Amino acid sequence: MEPINQTPPTSPSGSPYELRDIIEPLYRSRFWMQLLGVMLILTGLLTALSIIGIVVAWIPVWAGVALFQAASAAKRGYESSSEADIKQTMNKLRTYFLISGIMTLLYVLFMVATMLLGFGGAMMGMDGMGSMSGY
């Protein structure tokens, strides 16, 4: 068995990465994370205004809050190089992507089911029209 390499990862220039270097892209993207977070929260609140929407309105709100928290943790992690804040940033982003992925999958399945039901209804309607020709 080969020994595990204990040297830290290095940047293209050959110097070791620092935590601040790793979190910097997320730090610079804070505005967009916050904007998308606010938009998701507003979407959830508007969805809650409908009778059926009130059942699922919490999902975009949850995703928006997770993004907003990720942006705040990225700022703290960049400014303090705190490993805990950087880890919280990654965990909040994981939560956001998990929610988004599951919701996208459910949306696609719902759309396929709707198309199949629509296609089946159209076929049944056309079948009924054929029997009316002798009317």
Contacts in CASP RR format, 6 or more apart in sequence:
PFRMAT RR
TARGET T0000
AUTHOR 0000-0000-0000
METHOD contacts of the structure
MODEL  1
MEPINQTPPTSPSGSPYELRDIIEPLYRSRFWMQLLGVMLILTGLLTALS
IIGIVVAWIPVWAGVALFQAASAAKRGYESSSEADIKQTMNKLRTYFLIS
GIMTLLYVLFMVATMLLGFGGAMMGMDGMGSMSGY
8 16 0 8 1.000
8 17 0 8 1.000
9 16 0 8 1.000
9 17 0 8 1.000
10 16 0 8 1.000
10 17 0 8 1.000
11 17 0 8 1.000
11 21 0 8 1.000
18 81 0 8 1.000
19 77 0 8 1.000
19 81 0 8 1.000
19 82 0 8 1.000
19 83 0 8 1.000
19 86 0 8 1.000
20 77 0 8 1.000
20 78 0 8 1.000
20 81 0 8 1.000
22 86 0 8 1.000
23 74 0 8 1.000
23 77 0 8 1.000
23 78 0 8 1.000
23 86 0 8 1.000
23 89 0 8 1.000
24 78 0 8 1.000
26 33 0 8 1.000
26 70 0 8 1.000
26 74 0 8 1.000
26 78 0 8 1.000
26 89 0 8 1.000
26 93 0 8 1.000
27 74 0 8 1.000
27 75 0 8 1.000
27 77 0 8 1.000
27 78 0 8 1.000
29 71 0 8 1.000
29 74 0 8 1.000
30 71 0 8 1.000
30 74 0 8 1.000
30 75 0 8 1.000
31 71 0 8 1.000
33 67 0 8 1.000
33 68 0 8 1.000
33 70 0 8 1.000
33 71 0 8 1.000
33 74 0 8 1.000
34 67 0 8 1.000
34 68 0 8 1.000
34 71 0 8 1.000
36 64 0 8 1.000
36 67 0 8 1.000
37 63 0 8 1.000
37 64 0 8 1.000
37 65 0 8 1.000
37 67 0 8 1.000
37 68 0 8 1.000
38 64 0 8 1.000
38 68 0 8 1.000
40 60 0 8 1.000
40 61 0 8 1.000
40 63 0 8 1.000
40 64 0 8 1.000
40 67 0 8 1.000
41 60 0 8 1.000
41 61 0 8 1.000
41 64 0 8 1.000
41 65 0 8 1.000
41 68 0 8 1.000
43 60 0 8 1.000
44 57 0 8 1.000
44 58 0 8 1.000
44 59 0 8 1.000
44 60 0 8 1.000
44 61 0 8 1.000
45 57 0 8 1.000
45 61 0 8 1.000
47 53 0 8 1.000
47 54 0 8 1.000
47 56 0 8 1.000
47 57 0 8 1.000
47 60 0 8 1.000
48 54 0 8 1.000
48 57 0 8 1.000
59 99 0 8 1.000
59 103 0 8 1.000
62 95 0 8 1.000
62 99 0 8 1.000
63 95 0 8 1.000
63 96 0 8 1.000
63 99 0 8 1.000
63 100 0 8 1.000
63 103 0 8 1.000
64 96 0 8 1.000
66 92 0 8 1.000
66 93 0 8 1.000
66 95 0 8 1.000
66 96 0 8 1.000
66 99 0 8 1.000
67 92 0 8 1.000
67 93 0 8 1.000
67 96 0 8 1.000
69 88 0 8 1.000
69 92 0 8 1.000
70 88 0 8 1.000
70 89 0 8 1.000
70 92 0 8 1.000
70 93 0 8 1.000
70 96 0 8 1.000
73 85 0 8 1.000
73 86 0 8 1.000
73 88 0 8 1.000
73 89 0 8 1.000
73 92 0 8 1.000
74 85 0 8 1.000
74 86 0 8 1.000
74 89 0 8 1.000
76 82 0 8 1.000
76 85 0 8 1.000
77 85 0 8 1.000
77 86 0 8 1.000
77 89 0 8 1.000
END
